Each structure stands twice: as C-alpha cells, then as structure tokens.
Amino acid sequence: MEKYSQFRDRGSGIAPFLPISPPPPTFLTLPLSVFLLAIRLPPLITLFTLYFTILTHLPLGPTPRKVLHWTFFGISGIWWIDLRIDGVRKGSINHAEHLPGPGDIIASSYASPLDAIYLATVFDPVFTASWPNEKRVMQISLLAATWRALRAPEIKPPSSAIPHLISLAELRKKHPRRPIVVFPECTPSNNRGILPLSRSLLSAPREARVFPVSLKYEKADVTTPVPGWWAGIGFLWALCGEWGHAVRARFAGGVKNETGREMAEAEEENGTAISAEEQWNGNDAGSGFDSGFPINRKKPENGAAETNEISREEQIFLDKIGEALARLGRIKRVGLGVREKAEFVKAYQGRGGKGKKR
C-alpha cells in the first residue's frame, strides 16, 4: 500500500500535502542548474536582506516597493505572468474595475512563498494570517506572510497572536486605501486541491468585495506543502536552479458577504460574544478542525456548551469562494484541512522525509 494513503482525499484521491519533486537532473542539466543557482542566489539574498532590514523601514511609496518586488522576480527567473480575469477578454485594457482595489479583500490560494511576493508586487496590500475556526485575523508583514509558507501548520492562534486578532471589517477601516490579502486555506498545499476555507472570511463587511485569486506555477516544485528548513533549501534550488518560471494568475469577480452585515452587533444583543482568549483557552476539543465541518465549543467560565456552528448562509458564502478558487485553478476542493496536514507533517518528518513524492 502506498505510504500516506490516509492523507488522500477520499472523494477525489488527491494528496494535497505531498511535496512535488523536480525532474531528476542529468549530466547536462545539473551543471546548468548549479551555474544558475550560483549567479542568482547571492544577489537574491542581498536584495532580500537589504529590503527587509533597511528599506522596509523607510517611507517608500508603493511604486518603489513594487520596483523592488519586480527586481526580485527578475533575478529569480520569473519572467512571465499569465493574467486572466473573469468577464474580461484576453488583451483588453479596460479591466481595472474587475481587479481588487482599495478596501477590497483578496482570498488567495496558498502554495508557495511566491504567493505573497506576487500579490505585494501587484497590489501593495495588507497581509493577514488566518486560522481554521477563528473569524478574526492578525495583520502581518510581507516578510511574515512569506515565512509562514515555510512554517508548520497552526490549528489555533498562538497565545502571542490573541491580543492582535481583529476582524476584516475593523482592519478595513484601519487601511481604507489598500486591499487586504487573506489566505483562507491557512496553510500551503501542493496546489493540487483547495483545502477547507477559514471562517475569517465571514468577518468581511458586506460592502467589501471578496476576490478569489488562484496562483499557480508552471513548475510545481516551487510549492512548499511541507514546512521546515529543508523545504526552504529545496524551494531556493527549484526557484533559482531553473532557467525560468511562469506564474498563472486567475481572478474571479468580486463576491460580497451578505451574511456578515451585523455579525458583531447580533452577538452582543444575544449575549453570545466571547473574547478570543476565552474562545481558544480550555481543552483541545475546542481547537480542532474537522475537515471544515461545524464543531461544538465549550465556554470555559461555566462549562455551558457554546455552539460554534456557522449558518447555512455563511457556509454558502464560503462555498462560493472555494468553488471559485477550484474553478480558477482547474482543481478540486478536498476535505483535508489544517489538522490533517499537522498529522501528515508529523508522519512525514518522522520517517525522515522519505515519503513517496509526486
């Protein structure tokens, strides 16, 4: 029996967490890959270090930042971006209204550190971190958004993040002139399936447009479904050791969250609103993610059951985003989520990372 078969989606047979290996090098391609790595990696590391240690703290406008991001793409060999937008004919120049703008929310697929860099290059957005059953997000930097693609999956927010949790509606008020990026899958996959989406999208205000965005790469070995330093090394080898890369960006039309009009007010009126710390403290039964299905939570103070089920309308909204991401990426939705990936990472790394790759 194939290893890790329990981490395949039962309906489709897709294994979204298995790393994708590059083609085995030959005596002709290996010297070229080493040469490309040698000439690209030093300037790439220099630019990366200079940007995040010095330039990011300077009052640079969006244009200088975008120039630096495009320079990063050029050095690493990403020379072609295939952009397509729903409702816009290819080659049309009148597509600005079909793209995310200030105050809009980008619900992006999640597979690689390049996802955040591409979105920063095009939109100069505010980045956020999401968790499966948490309706709030945490604002993070571009560096943190890039680094999270190489980190272990988190089923619930760490204690250090709880004081910084904020709804998308509140974050939108703080940054009205910039779009907001959400990675609703919460953890990277190998881009062969869409994981169950986080409830953080439900905190979007009804006046904001939510744009599903699918990012795929011509060479899938730049995805990082397995975390760790070894994954980072493999990512740099795949990125810099190839002659060139292409990004396929697909944008769906904006969807509005008609269910979240007065979520906070309704909770206050019913007396059911609890703090993030109350929500996540207590036993582990309240921190799980069961393939996106509703779960019950216990309120720590009095032990009374506190249901955390989402409404049918909220589930329909999340399904719209998930189906759009699957359609744009020409892949399927899967039932495996963050909890299953955490179990997969333990099994995979426990065997020395010698699992069968695809």
C-alpha positions as CSV (number, residue, x, y, z in Angstrom):
1,M,0.0,0.0,0.0
2,E,1.3,3.4,-0.9
3,K,2.7,5.4,2.0
4,Y,0.5,8.2,3.4
5,S,-2.6,6.9,1.7
6,Q,-4.6,8.1,4.7
7,F,-3.8,11.6,3.7
8,R,-5.5,11.4,0.4
9,D,-8.9,13.0,-0.1
10,R,-11.5,10.2,0.0
11,G,-13.6,11.6,-2.8
12,S,-11.0,12.6,-5.3
13,G,-7.9,10.7,-4.3
14,I,-5.9,13.9,-4.3
15,A,-2.9,14.1,-1.9
16,P,-2.6,17.9,-1.3
17,F,0.3,17.7,1.2
18,L,2.8,15.5,-0.7
19,P,5.8,17.6,-1.9
20,I,6.4,17.6,-5.7
21,S,9.8,16.6,-6.8
22,P,11.6,18.3,-9.7
23,P,12.7,16.1,-12.6
24,P,15.9,14.2,-11.8
25,P,18.9,16.1,-13.0
26,T,21.1,14.8,-15.9
27,F,24.7,15.3,-16.6
28,L,23.7,18.2,-18.9
29,T,21.1,19.9,-16.7
30,L,22.9,19.6,-13.4
31,P,25.8,21.9,-14.3
32,L,23.4,24.5,-15.7
33,S,21.3,24.4,-12.5
34,V,24.4,24.9,-10.4
35,F,25.5,27.8,-12.5
36,L,22.1,29.5,-12.4
37,L,22.0,29.0,-8.6
38,A,25.5,30.4,-8.2
39,I,24.7,33.6,-10.2
40,R,21.2,34.2,-8.8
41,L,21.3,33.3,-5.2
42,P,23.9,35.9,-3.9
43,P,22.1,38.9,-5.4
44,L,18.7,37.5,-4.4
45,I,19.9,37.1,-0.7
46,T,21.4,40.5,-0.8
47,L,18.2,42.2,-2.1
48,F,16.1,40.2,0.3
49,T,18.3,41.2,3.3
50,L,18.6,44.8,2.3
51,Y,14.8,45.2,1.7
52,F,13.6,43.6,4.9
53,T,16.3,45.0,7.2
54,I,16.6,48.6,5.9
55,L,14.3,49.6,3.0
56,T,11.1,48.2,4.6
57,H,11.6,50.7,7.4
58,L,11.9,53.7,5.1
59,P,8.9,55.8,4.0
60,L,8.9,54.3,0.5
61,G,5.8,54.7,-1.6
62,P,4.1,51.9,-3.4
63,T,5.9,52.4,-6.7
64,P,9.5,52.0,-5.3
65,R,8.3,48.9,-3.3
66,K,6.8,47.4,-6.5
67,V,10.0,48.0,-8.4
68,L,12.0,46.1,-5.8
69,H,9.5,43.3,-5.9
70,W,9.7,43.0,-9.7
71,T,13.5,43.1,-9.4
72,F,13.2,40.1,-7.1
73,F,11.1,38.3,-9.7
74,G,13.6,39.1,-12.4
75,I,16.6,37.9,-10.5
76,S,14.9,34.6,-9.6
77,G,13.9,33.9,-13.2
78,I,10.2,34.7,-13.1
79,W,9.8,36.4,-16.4
80,W,6.3,35.6,-17.5
81,I,2.9,36.1,-15.8
82,D,-0.2,34.9,-17.5
83,L,-3.0,37.0,-16.1
84,R,-6.7,36.3,-16.8
85,I,-9.8,37.9,-15.3
86,D,-13.3,36.6,-15.3
87,G,-15.5,38.7,-17.6
88,V,-12.6,40.4,-19.4
89,R,-11.4,39.4,-22.8
90,K,-7.8,38.5,-23.1
91,G,-5.8,41.5,-24.3
92,S,-8.4,44.0,-23.1
93,I,-7.0,47.1,-21.4
94,N,-10.3,48.0,-19.6
95,H,-10.0,45.7,-16.7
96,A,-9.2,47.9,-13.7
97,E,-12.8,47.6,-12.3
98,H,-12.5,43.8,-12.4
99,L,-9.4,43.7,-10.2
100,P,-9.2,44.3,-6.4
101,G,-8.8,47.9,-5.3
102,P,-8.6,49.8,-2.0
103,G,-10.9,48.3,0.6
104,D,-11.4,45.0,-1.3
105,I,-10.4,41.6,0.1
106,I,-8.3,39.1,-1.8
107,A,-8.9,35.5,-1.0
108,S,-5.9,33.8,-2.5
109,S,-4.9,30.2,-3.0
110,Y,-1.9,29.2,-0.9
111,A,1.0,27.1,-2.1
112,S,4.3,28.9,-2.1
113,P,6.3,31.9,-0.6
114,L,5.9,33.4,-4.0
115,D,2.2,33.9,-3.5
116,A,2.7,36.8,-1.0
117,I,5.5,38.4,-3.1
118,Y,3.4,38.4,-6.3
119,L,0.4,39.9,-4.5
120,A,2.7,42.5,-2.9
121,T,4.2,43.3,-6.3
122,V,0.8,43.9,-8.0
123,F,-1.4,45.3,-5.2
124,D,0.7,46.6,-2.3
125,P,-1.8,45.1,0.1
126,V,-2.2,44.4,3.8
127,F,-1.4,40.8,4.6
128,T,-3.1,38.7,7.3
129,A,-2.8,35.4,9.0
130,S,-5.9,33.1,9.4
131,W,-6.8,30.0,11.4
132,P,-9.5,27.5,10.6
133,N,-12.2,28.2,13.2
134,E,-11.2,31.8,14.1
135,K,-13.3,34.5,12.5
136,R,-10.7,37.1,13.1
137,V,-7.3,37.6,11.5
138,M,-3.9,39.0,12.5
139,Q,-2.2,41.7,10.4
140,I,1.3,40.6,9.4
141,S,4.1,41.9,7.3
142,L,5.2,40.8,3.8
143,L,8.2,39.0,5.4
144,A,5.9,37.2,7.9
145,A,3.5,36.2,5.1
146,T,6.4,34.8,3.1
147,W,7.9,33.0,6.0
148,R,4.5,31.4,7.0
149,A,4.6,29.4,3.8
150,L,7.6,27.5,5.3
151,R,6.2,27.2,8.8
152,A,4.3,24.3,10.5
153,P,0.5,24.5,10.3
154,E,-1.3,26.1,13.2
155,I,-4.7,24.7,14.2
156,K,-5.4,27.7,16.5
157,P,-3.8,31.1,17.1
158,P,-0.8,31.1,19.4
159,S,-1.1,32.9,22.7
160,S,1.1,35.7,21.4
161,A,-1.4,36.3,18.5
162,I,-4.6,36.5,20.6
163,P,-4.2,40.2,21.6
164,H,-3.7,41.2,17.9
165,L,-6.7,39.5,16.5
166,I,-9.0,41.8,14.5
167,S,-12.0,41.3,12.2
168,L,-11.6,42.1,8.5
169,A,-14.2,44.9,8.9
170,E,-12.1,46.6,11.5
171,L,-8.9,46.1,9.6
172,R,-10.5,47.6,6.5
173,K,-11.3,50.7,8.5
174,K,-7.7,51.0,9.6
175,H,-6.4,50.7,6.0
176,P,-9.1,52.1,3.7
177,R,-6.7,52.8,0.8
178,R,-5.2,49.3,0.5
179,P,-6.7,45.9,-0.3
180,I,-6.4,43.1,2.2
181,V,-5.0,39.7,1.5
182,V,-6.4,36.6,3.2
183,F,-5.0,33.1,2.7
184,P,-8.2,31.2,3.8
185,E,-6.7,27.8,3.4
186,C,-4.4,28.8,6.4
187,T,-1.5,26.5,5.3
188,P,0.2,25.8,1.9
189,S,-0.7,22.8,-0.2
190,N,1.0,21.5,-3.3
191,N,-1.6,23.3,-5.5
192,R,-3.5,20.2,-6.4
193,G,-6.5,20.8,-4.3
194,I,-8.3,23.6,-2.4
195,L,-8.3,23.0,1.4
196,P,-11.4,23.9,3.5
197,L,-11.6,27.6,4.0
198,S,-11.1,29.5,7.2
199,R,-14.1,31.3,8.8
200,S,-12.0,34.5,8.8
201,L,-13.7,35.5,5.5
202,L,-17.0,35.7,7.4
203,S,-15.8,38.8,9.2
204,A,-15.7,40.8,5.9
205,P,-18.1,43.6,5.8
206,R,-21.0,43.3,3.3
207,E,-19.8,46.4,1.4
208,A,-16.4,44.9,0.7
209,R,-15.8,42.8,-2.4
210,V,-14.0,39.5,-1.9
211,F,-12.0,38.5,-4.9
212,P,-11.0,34.8,-5.3
213,V,-7.5,34.6,-6.7
214,S,-5.7,31.5,-8.0
215,L,-1.9,31.5,-8.3
216,K,-0.3,28.5,-10.0
217,Y,3.3,28.0,-11.2
218,E,4.5,26.4,-14.4
219,K,6.9,24.3,-12.4
220,A,5.1,23.0,-9.4
221,D,8.2,22.1,-7.4
222,V,8.3,25.8,-6.1
223,T,5.3,24.9,-3.9
224,T,6.1,24.2,-0.2
225,P,3.4,21.9,1.3
226,V,5.9,20.5,3.9
227,P,7.4,23.1,6.3
228,G,11.0,23.3,7.6
229,W,14.4,24.5,6.7
230,W,14.9,21.6,4.2
231,A,11.8,22.8,2.4
232,G,13.3,26.3,2.2
233,I,16.5,24.9,0.6
234,G,14.5,22.9,-1.8
235,F,12.5,26.0,-2.7
236,L,15.6,28.0,-3.4
237,W,17.0,25.2,-5.5
238,A,13.8,24.9,-7.5
239,L,13.4,28.7,-7.9
240,C,17.0,29.6,-8.8
241,G,18.2,26.5,-10.5
242,E,15.7,26.6,-13.4
243,W,16.1,28.7,-16.5
244,G,12.8,30.4,-16.0
245,H,9.4,30.3,-14.4
246,A,5.9,31.4,-15.3
247,V,3.0,32.4,-13.0
248,R,-0.6,31.8,-13.9
249,A,-2.8,34.3,-12.1
250,R,-6.6,33.9,-12.3
251,F,-9.0,36.4,-10.9
252,A,-12.7,35.8,-10.3
253,G,-15.3,38.5,-9.9
254,G,-15.9,40.1,-6.5
255,V,-18.3,38.4,-4.1
256,K,-20.0,40.2,-1.3
257,N,-20.5,38.8,2.2
258,E,-24.3,39.3,2.5
259,T,-24.3,37.2,5.7
260,G,-21.9,39.4,7.7
261,R,-23.9,42.7,7.8
262,E,-24.2,42.9,11.6
263,M,-22.3,39.9,13.0
264,A,-20.8,41.7,15.9
265,E,-24.0,43.6,16.8
266,A,-26.0,40.4,16.7
267,E,-23.6,38.6,19.1
268,E,-23.7,41.5,21.5
269,E,-27.5,41.5,21.5
270,N,-27.8,37.8,22.1
271,G,-25.0,37.8,24.7
272,T,-23.1,35.1,22.9
273,A,-19.9,37.1,22.0
274,I,-16.8,35.9,23.8
275,S,-13.3,37.1,23.6
276,A,-10.6,35.4,21.5
277,E,-8.8,34.3,24.6
278,E,-11.9,32.7,26.1
279,Q,-12.6,31.1,22.7
280,W,-9.3,29.3,22.4
281,N,-8.4,28.5,26.1
282,G,-9.5,25.3,27.6
283,N,-9.2,21.7,26.4
284,D,-8.1,20.8,22.9
285,A,-11.6,19.8,21.9
286,G,-12.3,23.4,21.1
287,S,-9.2,23.9,18.9
288,G,-9.8,21.2,16.3
289,F,-10.5,21.5,12.6
290,D,-12.6,18.6,11.4
291,S,-12.3,19.0,7.6
292,G,-14.3,22.2,7.6
293,F,-17.4,20.8,9.3
294,P,-19.1,22.6,12.2
295,I,-17.9,21.7,15.7
296,N,-19.1,22.5,19.2
297,R,-17.1,24.6,21.6
298,K,-17.2,24.8,25.4
299,K,-17.1,28.1,27.1
300,P,-14.5,27.9,29.9
301,E,-16.3,30.0,32.6
302,N,-19.3,27.9,33.4
303,G,-18.8,24.8,31.2
304,A,-22.0,25.6,29.3
305,A,-21.9,24.4,25.7
306,E,-21.2,27.2,23.3
307,T,-22.1,26.3,19.7
308,N,-19.7,27.5,17.1
309,E,-21.7,26.3,14.1
310,I,-21.9,28.6,11.2
311,S,-25.2,29.4,9.5
312,R,-26.3,27.9,6.2
313,E,-25.9,31.3,4.5
314,E,-22.3,31.7,5.9
315,Q,-21.5,28.2,4.5
316,I,-22.9,29.1,1.1
317,F,-20.6,32.2,1.1
318,L,-17.5,30.1,1.9
319,D,-18.6,27.6,-0.7
320,K,-18.8,30.3,-3.4
321,I,-15.2,31.3,-2.6
322,G,-14.0,27.7,-2.5
323,E,-15.7,26.8,-5.7
324,A,-14.3,29.9,-7.5
325,L,-10.8,29.0,-6.3
326,A,-11.1,25.4,-7.5
327,R,-12.6,26.5,-10.9
328,L,-9.8,29.1,-11.5
329,G,-7.1,26.6,-10.6
330,R,-8.8,23.8,-12.5
331,I,-8.5,21.6,-9.4
332,K,-10.9,20.2,-6.9
333,R,-11.8,21.0,-3.3
334,V,-10.7,18.5,-0.8
335,G,-11.8,17.6,2.7
336,L,-8.3,17.6,4.3
337,G,-7.5,20.6,6.3
338,V,-5.0,22.1,8.8
339,R,-5.4,19.3,11.4
340,E,-4.8,16.6,8.8
341,K,-1.8,18.5,7.5
342,A,-0.3,18.7,11.0
343,E,-0.7,14.9,11.3
344,F,0.8,14.4,7.9
345,V,3.9,16.6,8.7
346,K,4.5,14.5,11.9
347,A,4.3,11.3,9.9
348,Y,6.4,12.6,7.0
349,Q,9.1,14.1,9.1
350,G,9.1,11.2,11.5
351,R,10.1,9.0,8.6
352,G,12.9,11.3,7.7
353,G,11.0,12.9,4.9
354,K,11.4,9.8,2.7
355,G,7.8,9.5,1.8
356,K,6.8,9.0,-1.8
357,K,6.7,12.3,-3.7
358,R,4.6,13.2,-6.6
